[in-house]
């Protein structure tokens, strides 16, 4: 972990186990959809893994993947609608 300058996730002081629940769920979903039984990550370079993860989040997760917490909308669509509602309210 230290070798690749990756910071291990940690909870707040006091061991509140739900602090990172959404983030940990997101990473678990990404690993399930992208890696497990699909790619032999031991054959990929660190740069190839970074690129793969970047493309997954920027292309698929943000723009196409439906999210039940967002009413079935991808995060980018939900965010766009939110900002449009602010613009409409300010007008």
C-alpha positions in Angstrom: 0.0 0.0 0.0 2.7 2.5 1.0 4.8 1.5 -2.1 2.1 2.8 -4.4 1.3 5.9 -2.3 -2.2 4.5 -1.5 -3.9 5.6 1.8 -5.8 2.9 3.6 -9.3 4.0 4.5 -10.0 4.6 8.2 -13.0 5.5 10.3 -13.2 8.4 12.7 -11.8 8.1 16.1 -14.1 5.9 18.2 -14.4 3.2 15.6 -17.7 4.3 14.0 -18.1 1.5 11.5 -20.6 3.3 9.2 -18.4 6.3 8.4 -17.2 4.8 5.2 -20.1 2.6 4.3 -21.1 4.3 1.0 -17.5 4.6 -0.1 -16.7 1.0 0.8 -19.9 -0.1 -1.0 -18.9 1.8 -4.1 -15.4 0.2 -4.2 -16.9 -3.3 -3.6 -19.3 -2.8 -6.4 -16.5 -1.6 -8.7 -14.4 -4.6 -7.9 -17.3 -6.9 -8.5 -18.3 -5.4 -11.8 -14.8 -4.7 -13.2 -12.4 -7.3 -11.8 -13.6 -10.4 -10.1 -13.7 -13.3 -12.6 -13.1 -10.9 -15.4 -9.5 -9.7 -15.4 -6.2 -11.1 -14.3 -5.0 -8.0 -12.5 -1.6 -9.5 -11.7 -0.8 -9.2 -15.5 -1.6 -5.5 -15.6 0.7 -2.7 -14.8 -0.1 0.0 -12.2 -0.7 2.5 -15.0 -3.1 0.1 -16.8 -5.0 -0.4 -13.6 -5.2 3.3 -12.9 -6.5 3.9 -16.4 -9.0 1.1 -16.1 -10.4 2.4 -12.8 -10.4 6.0 -14.1 -12.4 5.0 -17.2 -14.8 3.0 -15.1 -15.7 5.8 -12.8 -15.6 8.7 -15.3 -17.4 7.0 -18.1 -19.6 4.2 -16.7 -20.2 5.0 -13.0 -20.9 8.7 -13.3 -22.7 8.8 -16.7 -24.4 5.5 -17.3 -24.7 3.3 -14.2 -28.1 3.7 -12.5 -28.1 4.4 -8.8 -31.0 3.6 -6.6 -30.1 6.3 -4.1 -30.5 8.8 -6.9 -34.0 7.7 -8.0 -32.6 5.4 -10.7 -30.4 8.1 -12.3 -26.7 8.1 -12.9 -24.8 10.5 -10.7 -24.0 13.0 -13.5 -27.6 13.2 -14.5 -28.8 13.7 -10.9 -26.1 16.4 -10.4 -27.1 18.2 -13.6 -30.8 18.2 -12.7 -29.9 19.6 -9.2 -27.9 22.5 -10.7 -30.6 23.2 -13.2 -33.2 23.4 -10.3 -30.9 25.9 -8.6 -30.7 28.0 -11.7 -34.5 27.9 -12.1 -35.1 28.8 -8.5 -32.7 31.8 -8.8 -34.4 33.2 -11.9 
